[in-house]
């Protein structure tokens, strides 16, 4: 089954082509079988006529002129007559040659059951038929084999092959017109699954395909509108919350109690981070145009300020070519991964950040020695607002960090995976097409 093509176009085309070839072979067999018996009777009648005319000519011709008659028959008609001999070697008609056996039956019915037939006599090929003159004198009349055997003309074979090829080309064009809108639908659905907004599809083709395309376009528009409404609501809430938070921060700083002031400021800082996550998640990565970007530069832009503040981060950056990326979205991705690793695994061992190129892909890995996450929870934690008891996204988080990473990765045509690290910890891997 792996050898078969996977696309609807080629699978259906091969099915139609196979049916057409089988139909052509079947019709050829039916035609050959239907015309075999009439042709056998016609050929047998011709053989009988030749034998009767030859016998009559020999009987009515004077004996001294029979030799000249035989020469004339050989030169003009290709018919040769030989007397039968006792030591002659003849090859009987092959039993599997159904057509020749049908001819033989009809010839014997008209000339007599003692009539002998052969395809070779004394090493000379031809269609040999025996007859008798004046009682016991037996002769052989030989007809050229091309008069008996039917040779299929190469011209007919060529015309048949041309018609079959034209029919196959027509079948391919029909299936191409059917499969093309389905292929466009599959590509658009893949774009939606990766967080992109595909353009409206052309509603062309058969009626059923047009209706499916129209429904898909409507669904795509509804999803885009829902996404815009969600982003607008999140942005509005986040913006409105930051105004009273700013007033609270000012009031806390004016408080005389230092402990109260520090506690309120810490709470406000954590609330501000949560609001920042809301804003990051609400941002539309499709709105930022791609530009040549070096992933290592993005990583350094995130890690250098953290290292200056004392964060333990080890970098293993391979030489990478510039990629067409959205730099601000990649900054949010790298910042969430690295800060998440520092929050949950940076206290026991340095956080390792690695980039490399591997078989046409660019890979970014952030590795820590934290508590890790259960493998069965890896996919669930990439969903928005999802946390564990020892959450990777942190207690002071809305549960959007990994969701932002996953969304940005899919928006670049890549993927985001979480793996348990040997020896304890977590590997967060982002794979992008190179």
Buried (B, 14 or more C-beta within 10 A) or exposed (E): EEEEEEEBBBBBBBEBBEEBEEEBEEEEEEEEEEEBEEBBBEBBBBBBEBBEBBBEBBEEBEEEEBEEBBEEBEEEEEBBBBEBEEEEEBEEBEEEEEBBBBBBEBBBEBBEEEBBBBBBBEEEEBBBBBBBBEEEEBBBBBBBEEBBEEEEEEEEEEEEEEEBEEBBEEBBEEBEBBBBBBEBBEEBBEBBEBBBBBEEBEBEBEEEBBEBBEEBBEEBEEEBEEBEEEBEEBBEBBEEBBEEBEEBBEEBEEBEEEEEBEEBBEBBEBBBBBBBBBBBBBBBBBEBEEEEBBBBEBBBBBBEEBEEEEBBBEBEBEEBEEBEBBBBBBBBBBBBBBBBBBBBBBEEBBBBBBBBBEEEEBBBBBBBBBBBBEEEEBEEBBEBEBBBEEBBBBEBBBBBBBBBBBBBBBBBBBBBBBBBBEEBBBBBBBBBEE
